[in-house]
Amino acid sequence: LHMKVAPDASGQLPYLMDASRYHGKYYMYFGIVPAVLTLLPCSFLTGHDMPLNLATLLLVAGGFLLNLRLYDLARRRYFPDCPKVVEACSVVLLAFGSGTPILVFDAWFYEVALAGGYLCISAMLLALYQAIHSQHRPAVWLACASAAAGLAVGCRPTYFLALPVLLVPLVMRRSASNSP
């Protein structure tokens, strides 16, 4: 999975800025998951490459919709009497507060990886919420959260640091079963 460039090309190619050199070969710091989720299916179905702006837009929109669903579930459960103006402001913050819409304007492969990680982390958070609050199959929701977290790490390895959050439903269930 290394890049096909000469070992001494370090300062000559701009796309090596984010690459790591290991044993004389260059590797990108992000994985192939965003390409597998968006670019590969389009290529198989149409025979053409999907524009990177479109792939980024789809990933960002998917992440936003997942976060919107999570917000809606949490608002109904914890803040049922939330004023409409606060709700509208919250939705605007969900849409633009994360900074992800800026990724769409000048997308390159970096932005596709960022947007893919955003989508996968959003899916993980929604599945975690369901694992904590759902009475129906919490283990299935936790498995979905784990799969989404694994895909997020496949987008950007730095999401590895988010993996301990998967223990939250287990700790909550254990503490609930130990309480009198």
trRosetta pair geometry for C-beta under 8 A, 3 or more apart (Angstrom, degrees):
i j d omega theta_ij theta_ji phi_ij phi_ji
1 27 6.7 54 108 -128 92 100
1 32 7.9 -114 -138 -38 125 120
2 25 3.8 -28 -150 166 155 125
2 26 6.1 115 -169 64 92 46
2 27 5.5 -69 -113 -76 70 78
3 16 7.8 -159 80 -98 161 86
3 19 6.4 -49 3 -130 144 145
3 25 7.3 156 45 177 65 80
3 26 4.4 -36 44 86 115 102
3 27 6.9 -173 -8 -88 88 28
3 28 6.9 98 -51 -36 113 85
5 9 4.7 -93 161 44 113 153
5 13 6.4 -95 -139 13 148 159
5 16 6.9 -119 88 -78 168 122
5 26 5.7 -5 51 28 115 135
6 9 4.5 115 64 -36 85 105
7 21 7.6 94 -151 -147 77 119
7 24 4.3 -28 -116 -167 135 86
7 25 7.2 -58 -95 -73 90 38
9 12 4.9 -89 -163 51 68 113
9 13 5.3 18 158 -1 114 113
9 16 6.4 161 114 -45 97 158
9 26 7.8 -68 65 -28 109 144
10 16 6.2 -147 -142 129 39 147
10 21 7.2 -31 -97 -56 107 142
12 16 7.9 44 59 23 59 138
13 16 4.7 84 81 -8 97 109
14 17 6.2 -13 -179 -23 55 110
15 18 7.6 -53 -177 36 53 89
15 19 7.3 59 133 -29 67 116
16 19 4.6 -61 -149 30 60 124
16 26 6.0 -63 -129 -145 101 153
18 28 6.8 33 111 -145 98 73
18 29 5.6 -95 163 11 94 116
18 110 6.9 112 14 -101 165 115
19 26 4.2 24 158 -175 138 108
19 27 6.3 147 -162 68 85 31
19 28 5.8 -53 -106 -89 79 48
19 29 7.3 -155 -111 -25 31 81
20 26 7.1 147 73 -152 35 59
20 27 5.3 -27 62 63 88 89
20 28 8.0 117 17 -140 80 5
20 29 6.2 96 -18 -74 107 85
21 24 7.1 9 -176 -110 99 12
21 25 7.1 156 -151 76 61 29
21 26 5.6 -33 -94 -93 68 68
21 27 7.9 158 -93 17 21 75
22 25 6.1 -33 69 64 69 80
22 27 6.1 -7 20 5 115 120
29 156 7.3 25 127 -144 88 74
29 157 6.6 -110 175 28 72 110
29 158 7.9 27 159 -29 113 98
30 34 7.8 3 150 10 126 118
30 110 7.8 135 9 -129 145 52
30 113 3.9 34 153 -152 166 146
30 117 7.8 -96 -137 -46 121 119
30 155 6.1 -21 -165 160 107 46
30 156 4.9 -34 -114 -95 99 63
30 157 7.1 -152 -108 -5 44 78
31 34 7.9 129 87 6 71 78
31 113 7.7 135 48 -133 51 108
31 153 7.4 53 -4 125 142 54
31 154 4.1 -103 89 -178 154 57
31 155 5.9 -75 52 -72 96 12
31 156 7.4 -130 14 -54 84 23
31 157 7.0 112 -32 -51 100 80
32 35 5.1 -59 -169 46 71 114
32 36 5.7 72 133 -26 89 104
32 154 7.0 -54 53 172 57 100
33 36 5.6 -59 -143 39 33 111
33 37 6.1 30 160 -20 68 108
33 116 5.7 152 101 161 94 138
33 120 7.2 16 135 -56 145 146
33 151 5.2 145 -156 -165 147 76
33 152 8.0 -111 86 -75 163 12
33 154 3.6 99 -41 115 129 112
33 155 4.7 -80 65 -65 122 68
34 37 5.7 -57 -144 38 31 110
34 38 6.2 -15 172 18 67 111
34 39 7.6 55 128 -2 71 103
34 55 7.2 96 163 158 101 120
34 59 6.5 -7 -139 -91 104 154
34 112 4.7 149 136 148 142 90
34 113 5.3 -143 6 -96 145 43
34 115 6.8 96 -130 74 134 81
34 116 2.9 -116 -86 -51 102 151
34 117 7.7 -50 -59 -26 115 62
34 155 5.4 77 -39 -123 95 97
35 38 6.9 -80 -136 55 23 79
35 39 4.5 -38 -153 41 68 123
35 40 5.9 80 145 -29 74 95
35 112 7.1 64 -66 138 68 139
36 39 7.7 -13 -42 51 16 82
36 40 5.1 -4 -129 15 41 139
37 40 7.8 84 25 34 18 100
37 41 7.6 -34 163 0 25 116
37 59 7.2 88 104 -95 132 105
37 116 6.2 147 39 -129 138 110
37 119 7.6 171 143 87 163 149
37 151 7.8 79 -62 -170 128 127
38 41 6.9 -81 -162 37 16 100
38 42 6.6 4 161 -10 59 116
38 50 6.2 -112 150 74 92 156
38 55 4.1 116 136 -143 146 99
38 58 5.9 147 -120 75 123 133
38 59 6.4 -71 -53 -52 141 103
38 112 7.2 -133 54 -156 139 112
38 116 7.5 -124 -4 -87 118 106
39 42 6.0 -66 -153 40 30 110
39 43 6.2 28 156 -20 67 111
39 49 6.9 -4 -157 -153 98 76
39 50 5.4 -141 -117 41 61 110
39 55 5.8 -7 -62 -101 81 147
39 112 7.6 19 -37 -161 118 152
40 43 5.7 -57 -146 36 30 112
40 44 6.4 28 158 -17 66 106
41 44 5.7 -56 -146 38 33 110
41 45 6.0 22 161 -13 68 112
42 45 6.0 -62 -140 43 27 104
42 46 5.8 -20 177 22 67 115
42 48 7.2 -61 148 81 96 69
42 49 7.3 68 107 -163 116 27
42 50 3.9 57 86 -47 167 115
42 55 7.8 -111 -1 -83 146 99
43 46 7.0 -70 -121 55 16 80
43 47 7.0 45 -172 -122 52 13
43 48 7.0 -132 -115 77 55 26
43 49 6.1 10 -90 -96 97 51
43 50 7.2 -96 -46 -11 73 86
50 54 5.4 -116 175 80 96 119
50 55 5.1 106 116 -57 124 100
51 54 4.5 88 67 5 90 104
51 55 7.1 -161 93 -6 47 84
52 55 5.5 -51 -145 38 38 113
52 56 6.1 39 156 -19 68 105
52 107 4.3 -162 127 116 97 107
52 108 6.1 41 135 -118 162 21
52 109 6.8 -91 -127 -68 138 49
52 111 7.1 100 157 67 112 108
52 112 5.7 -92 -155 -53 94 118
53 56 5.8 -57 -148 39 28 110
53 57 6.2 32 152 -22 64 108
53 104 5.9 73 -160 -173 79 68
53 105 7.7 2 -128 -152 110 7
53 107 4.6 163 -88 30 51 122
54 57 5.5 -51 -145 35 32 114
54 58 6.4 33 156 -20 65 104
55 58 5.9 -54 -150 35 30 110
55 59 6.4 24 155 -14 64 108
55 107 7.2 178 63 148 86 151
55 112 5.3 8 111 -119 123 112
55 115 7.6 141 127 78 74 141
56 59 5.8 -59 -147 40 31 108
56 60 6.1 27 157 -16 68 110
56 103 5.2 -144 -177 131 128 102
56 104 5.1 179 110 -103 114 60
56 107 3.9 -150 -8 -112 149 146
56 111 5.0 0 -109 129 140 109
56 112 5.5 -102 -74 -88 84 60
56 115 4.6 152 -146 -12 69 160
57 60 5.9 -58 -141 41 27 107
57 61 6.0 25 160 -17 65 111
57 104 4.9 70 -79 -127 79 120
57 107 7.9 -104 -28 -36 73 151
58 61 5.9 -56 -141 40 26 109
58 62 6.2 28 157 -19 62 108
59 62 5.8 -54 -146 36 28 112
59 63 6.4 29 154 -17 62 106
59 112 7.0 116 7 -152 152 59
59 115 3.6 104 96 139 126 108
59 116 5.2 -65 -145 -74 148 51
59 118 6.8 105 145 63 99 100
59 119 4.7 -100 -167 -34 79 132
60 63 5.7 -55 -149 38 31 112
60 64 6.3 33 153 -20 65 106
60 100 4.6 167 -136 150 109 117
60 101 6.6 132 168 -88 148 45
60 103 6.1 169 -70 64 134 121
60 104 6.1 -90 21 -57 153 107
60 115 4.9 -67 -54 -138 79 113
60 118 6.5 21 -109 86 60 143
60 119 7.6 -98 -72 -59 22 94
61 64 5.6 -52 -147 37 32 113
61 65 6.3 32 155 -19 65 105
62 65 5.8 -54 -146 36 30 109
62 66 6.4 29 155 -17 64 106
62 119 4.8 29 93 -127 112 116
62 122 7.6 157 123 73 73 140
63 66 5.8 -56 -148 37 31 110
63 67 6.3 27 155 -15 65 108
63 100 6.6 -118 81 -163 138 172
63 115 7.1 -144 -7 -169 136 68
63 118 4.2 3 -115 130 166 95
63 119 4.2 -107 -63 -87 93 54
63 121 7.6 30 -135 59 115 79
63 122 4.2 148 -149 -4 73 150
64 67 5.7 -59 -147 41 31 109
64 68 6.1 35 153 -24 66 106
64 94 6.5 117 -150 142 82 96
64 95 5.9 47 -144 -113 131 62
64 100 7.3 -158 -58 77 98 140
64 122 7.7 -63 -36 -126 18 163
65 68 5.4 -49 -144 34 32 116
65 69 6.5 36 154 -20 63 101
66 69 5.8 -51 -152 34 32 112
66 70 6.5 33 150 -17 64 105
66 119 7.1 109 11 -153 139 60
66 122 3.9 115 86 140 127 113
66 123 5.5 -75 -144 -74 159 56
66 125 7.6 116 139 62 110 95
66 126 5.1 -110 -177 -26 95 142
67 70 5.5 -51 -147 38 36 114
67 71 6.2 40 152 -21 66 104
67 94 5.3 178 121 -163 120 114
67 98 8.0 -161 -47 -37 175 145
67 122 5.0 -76 -50 -139 85 116
67 125 7.4 30 -101 76 73 135
67 126 7.7 -122 -81 -57 34 106
68 71 5.6 -50 -146 36 31 114
68 72 6.3 34 153 -21 64 105
68 91 6.8 44 -123 -131 101 88
68 94 6.0 128 -81 133 72 153
69 72 5.7 -53 -147 35 31 112
69 73 6.5 30 155 -17 64 105
69 126 6.0 35 89 -124 111 133
70 73 5.9 -55 -148 37 30 109
70 74 6.2 23 157 -12 65 110
70 122 7.4 -142 -7 -168 136 79
70 125 5.8 11 -109 118 161 104
70 126 4.6 -117 -70 -94 105 80
70 129 5.7 146 -137 0 94 157
71 74 5.9 -62 -145 43 28 106
71 75 5.9 28 158 -21 67 110
71 90 6.4 164 -169 145 137 119
71 91 7.4 161 109 -90 157 65
71 94 5.9 -75 -40 -79 154 149
72 75 5.8 -53 -140 36 27 110
72 76 6.4 26 160 -17 62 107
73 76 6.1 -58 -150 36 26 108
73 77 6.3 16 157 -12 63 113
73 126 8.0 112 20 -142 142 82
73 129 6.2 118 96 141 140 140
73 130 8.0 -53 -174 -73 169 74
73 133 7.6 157 161 70 122 154
74 77 5.9 -63 -144 42 30 107
74 78 5.7 -16 174 19 70 116
74 79 7.7 28 133 19 72 96
74 129 6.9 -86 -63 -141 97 141
75 78 6.9 -73 -125 55 19 80
75 79 5.0 -55 -151 64 62 99
75 80 7.6 121 148 -86 65 35
75 82 5.6 -60 -163 6 107 150
75 87 6.9 81 -155 -114 156 99
75 90 7.6 136 -81 103 133 163
76 79 8.0 -14 -32 63 10 58
76 80 6.0 42 -158 -98 44 79
77 80 7.7 169 37 -57 2 88
77 133 6.9 -59 -108 -142 161 152
79 82 4.2 56 140 -55 112 108
82 86 5.4 -116 179 84 93 122
82 87 5.4 111 121 -61 117 96
83 86 4.7 89 65 8 86 104
83 87 7.0 -152 98 -7 44 88
84 87 5.4 -55 -147 38 35 115
84 88 6.3 37 154 -21 68 103
85 88 5.7 -49 -146 35 32 111
85 89 6.4 32 154 -16 63 105
86 89 5.7 -54 -147 39 32 111
86 90 6.2 37 152 -24 64 106
87 90 5.6 -53 -149 33 30 115
87 91 6.6 30 154 -19 63 103
88 91 5.9 -53 -151 33 32 110
88 92 6.6 32 151 -17 64 105
89 92 5.7 -54 -149 37 34 112
89 93 6.3 35 152 -18 66 105
90 93 5.6 -54 -148 38 32 112
90 94 6.4 36 151 -21 65 103
91 94 5.5 -48 -148 33 33 114
91 95 6.4 31 153 -19 64 106
92 95 5.7 -57 -149 37 31 111
92 96 6.2 -20 170 23 68 109
92 97 7.8 92 121 -31 60 96
93 96 6.9 -79 -130 57 23 74
93 97 4.0 23 -173 -32 69 136
94 97 6.5 -9 -65 29 14 110
94 98 7.5 12 -168 -18 39 107
95 101 7.2 35 158 -46 76 126
96 99 7.8 55 175 -70 51 30
96 101 5.9 -31 -114 8 70 133
98 118 7.1 110 152 -139 143 128
99 102 5.7 -34 -179 20 72 118
99 103 7.9 87 134 -29 72 90
100 103 5.5 -35 -167 9 56 120
100 104 8.0 59 147 -24 68 92
100 114 7.6 -173 -123 133 83 105
100 115 6.5 109 -159 -109 107 79
100 118 5.5 98 -105 -139 137 170
101 104 5.9 -43 -169 15 51 115
101 105 8.0 55 145 -27 68 94
102 105 6.1 -42 -164 13 48 114
103 107 6.2 54 157 -94 72 91
103 111 4.2 154 -167 -158 93 108
103 114 5.7 -149 -115 87 141 124
103 115 5.3 171 125 -61 154 105
104 107 6.1 -21 -142 -46 29 114
104 111 7.6 173 -68 165 26 139
104 115 8.0 85 -69 -86 72 142
106 111 7.4 153 93 -37 56 153
107 111 4.1 -122 -133 79 72 140
107 112 6.3 85 -178 -51 112 76
107 115 7.8 -17 -125 -13 122 138
108 111 5.8 99 43 11 53 99
108 112 7.6 -104 107 -5 32 93
109 112 5.4 -48 -147 33 42 116
109 113 6.6 44 154 -20 67 102
110 113 5.9 -60 -159 35 31 110
110 114 6.5 28 148 -17 67 107
111 114 5.5 -51 -145 37 38 113
111 115 6.1 34 157 -16 69 107
112 115 5.9 -56 -143 41 28 108
112 116 6.1 32 155 -22 63 109
113 116 5.7 -53 -143 36 28 113
113 117 6.5 30 156 -18 62 105
113 155 5.5 151 -164 180 68 81
113 156 5.8 108 160 -65 103 93
114 117 5.9 -57 -153 36 29 111
114 118 6.5 32 150 -21 64 106
114 155 8.0 143 -81 158 11 117
114 156 7.2 45 -95 -51 46 139
115 118 5.4 -50 -148 34 35 117
115 119 6.5 38 153 -20 65 102
116 119 5.7 -51 -150 34 33 112
116 120 6.4 25 156 -14 65 108
116 151 7.9 -113 164 153 97 96
116 155 4.0 -170 107 -123 106 129
116 156 7.9 146 81 -19 94 88
117 120 5.9 -59 -144 41 31 107
117 121 6.1 27 159 -16 68 109
117 152 5.3 79 -145 -153 68 78
117 155 3.9 -168 -68 106 74 135
117 156 4.4 -13 -79 13 143 114
117 159 5.8 -168 -151 -50 112 135
118 121 6.1 -56 -141 40 25 106
118 122 6.2 29 156 -21 62 110
119 122 5.8 -60 -151 36 27 113
119 123 6.5 25 153 -18 64 106
120 123 5.6 -51 -148 36 33 112
120 124 6.4 38 151 -22 64 103
120 148 5.1 171 -170 -176 73 77
120 149 7.3 141 153 -93 103 19
120 151 4.3 -151 -128 99 134 101
120 152 3.6 -173 109 -71 124 77
120 154 7.8 165 -96 51 171 89
120 155 5.8 -180 14 -6 139 135
120 159 7.5 46 93 -177 120 172
121 124 5.4 -49 -148 34 35 116
121 125 6.4 36 154 -20 66 103
121 148 7.5 151 -87 147 17 106
121 149 7.7 61 -106 -106 57 60
121 152 4.9 89 -59 -115 72 143
121 159 6.4 -135 -74 -134 109 130
121 162 6.6 -17 -123 135 109 173
122 125 5.9 -53 -148 34 31 110
122 126 6.5 29 155 -15 64 106
123 126 5.9 -55 -147 38 32 110
123 127 6.2 27 156 -15 66 110
123 144 7.5 -107 159 156 99 96
123 145 7.9 -177 128 -114 71 49
123 148 3.9 -151 101 -131 107 142
123 151 7.8 6 63 62 136 131
124 127 5.9 -61 -146 41 28 108
124 128 6.2 31 154 -22 65 107
124 145 4.9 83 -153 -156 66 72
124 148 3.9 -164 -66 102 73 118
124 149 4.7 89 -113 -62 139 75
124 152 6.3 -48 -23 -21 136 138
124 162 7.5 97 104 133 157 129
124 165 7.8 90 144 89 121 123
124 166 7.8 -71 -169 -80 114 92
125 128 5.6 -52 -145 35 30 114
125 129 6.5 35 154 -21 63 102
125 145 8.0 111 -46 -130 13 103
126 129 5.7 -51 -152 32 32 113
126 130 6.5 29 151 -15 64 106
127 130 5.6 -54 -149 40 35 112
127 131 6.2 40 150 -24 67 104
127 141 5.1 177 -172 -175 76 75
127 142 7.3 151 148 -91 102 19
127 144 4.1 -147 -135 100 142 104
127 145 3.7 -167 102 -67 116 77
127 148 5.9 155 14 11 139 138
128 131 5.4 -50 -145 34 33 114
128 132 6.4 29 156 -17 65 105
128 141 7.6 153 -87 148 16 103
128 142 7.6 62 -109 -109 56 61
128 145 4.6 97 -61 -120 71 146
128 165 6.8 -25 -113 139 160 103
128 166 7.2 -121 -99 -110 113 52
128 168 6.6 50 -169 63 120 123
128 169 6.4 -152 -156 -37 73 113
129 132 6.0 -60 -152 37 29 107
129 133 6.1 -12 165 13 67 116
130 133 6.4 -74 -130 55 26 86
130 134 4.6 17 -178 -22 72 127
130 138 7.6 -176 131 -123 69 64
130 141 4.1 -144 104 -139 103 142
130 144 7.8 0 67 63 131 132
131 134 6.7 -26 -88 33 15 104
131 138 4.8 93 -156 -167 60 82
131 139 7.8 86 -135 -76 99 15
131 141 3.7 -166 -71 104 73 113
131 142 4.2 98 -127 -63 142 75
131 144 8.0 -168 -56 50 108 94
131 145 5.9 -64 -19 -12 139 137
131 169 4.3 -47 125 -93 115 161
132 138 7.5 110 -51 -141 13 119
132 168 7.0 -31 -79 122 121 104
132 169 5.0 -130 -76 -103 71 92
132 172 6.0 31 -132 67 96 160
134 137 7.0 -27 123 64 127 61
134 138 5.6 166 76 -85 91 75
134 141 5.8 129 39 -32 138 153
135 138 7.7 -34 -135 -44 13 100
137 140 3.9 0 159 19 117 119
137 141 6.5 127 114 -17 81 85
138 141 5.4 -53 -151 38 41 113
138 142 6.2 43 151 -21 70 104
138 169 6.6 -174 173 -179 116 135
138 173 7.5 149 118 -78 154 137
139 142 5.5 -51 -146 37 34 113
139 143 6.4 39 151 -21 64 102
140 143 5.6 -50 -150 35 33 113
140 144 6.5 36 149 -19 64 102
141 144 5.5 -51 -150 35 34 113
141 145 6.4 37 150 -20 65 103
141 169 7.9 166 97 -105 106 168
142 145 5.4 -48 -147 35 35 114
142 146 6.4 38 151 -20 64 103
142 166 7.2 104 -163 -167 88 89
142 169 5.5 -134 -93 71 115 149
142 170 7.6 89 -136 -52 149 86
143 146 5.6 -51 -148 36 33 113
143 147 6.4 34 152 -19 64 104
144 147 5.7 -52 -147 36 32 111
144 148 6.3 31 154 -17 65 106
145 148 5.8 -55 -146 39 30 110
145 149 6.2 32 153 -20 64 106
145 166 6.0 161 123 -119 115 91
145 169 7.9 133 37 -2 159 136
146 149 5.6 -53 -146 36 31 112
146 150 6.4 34 153 -20 63 104
146 166 5.8 76 -89 -140 78 142
147 150 5.6 -53 -151 35 32 113
147 151 6.5 31 151 -17 64 104
148 151 5.6 -52 -149 37 34 112
148 152 6.4 40 150 -24 65 102
149 152 5.4 -48 -149 31 35 115
149 153 6.7 35 152 -17 64 100
149 159 7.2 -166 -163 144 68 114
149 162 6.6 -148 -139 102 104 102
149 163 5.7 115 169 -107 135 72
149 165 8.0 -177 -103 64 136 97
149 166 6.0 -73 -19 -62 165 124
150 153 5.7 -51 -151 35 34 110
150 154 6.5 36 147 -19 63 105
151 154 5.2 -54 -151 37 37 117
151 155 6.6 41 148 -23 66 98
152 155 5.5 -49 -154 29 36 112
152 156 7.1 -37 168 46 67 79
152 159 4.1 -118 136 144 104 163
152 162 7.0 -39 111 62 146 136
153 156 7.4 -89 -142 76 27 44
153 157 5.9 40 -169 -122 75 45
153 159 4.9 -134 -81 79 55 101
153 160 5.3 74 -120 -71 114 70
153 163 7.4 16 -60 -63 128 112
155 159 6.9 44 62 2 93 141
156 159 5.4 97 80 -14 86 100
157 160 5.7 -1 174 -21 65 113
158 161 6.3 -21 172 7 63 110
159 162 5.1 -37 -170 23 70 118
159 163 7.7 98 139 -43 70 79
160 163 5.9 -24 -169 -13 46 118
161 164 8.0 -35 174 10 44 98
162 165 5.7 -30 177 10 71 120
163 166 5.8 -31 -176 5 58 116
164 167 5.7 -33 -174 12 62 116
165 168 5.7 -12 -175 -15 58 117
166 169 7.7 -43 -179 24 47 96
166 170 7.9 36 136 -2 65 112
167 170 5.3 -66 -161 46 56 114
167 171 5.6 53 146 -23 86 107
168 171 5.9 -59 -143 38 28 108
168 172 6.2 26 160 -18 65 109
169 172 5.6 -56 -143 39 31 111
169 173 6.2 29 159 -18 67 107
170 173 6.0 -55 -145 37 28 107
170 174 6.2 26 156 -18 63 110
171 174 5.7 -57 -145 39 29 111
171 175 6.2 24 159 -15 66 108
172 175 6.0 -57 -143 39 27 105
172 176 6.2 28 156 -20 63 109
173 176 5.7 -56 -145 37 30 112
173 177 6.3 25 156 -17 65 107
174 177 5.9 -57 -147 37 29 106
174 178 6.4 21 155 -14 64 111
175 178 5.8 -59 -144 41 33 109
175 179 6.5 43 155 -35 65 101
176 179 6.0 -45 -147 18 31 114
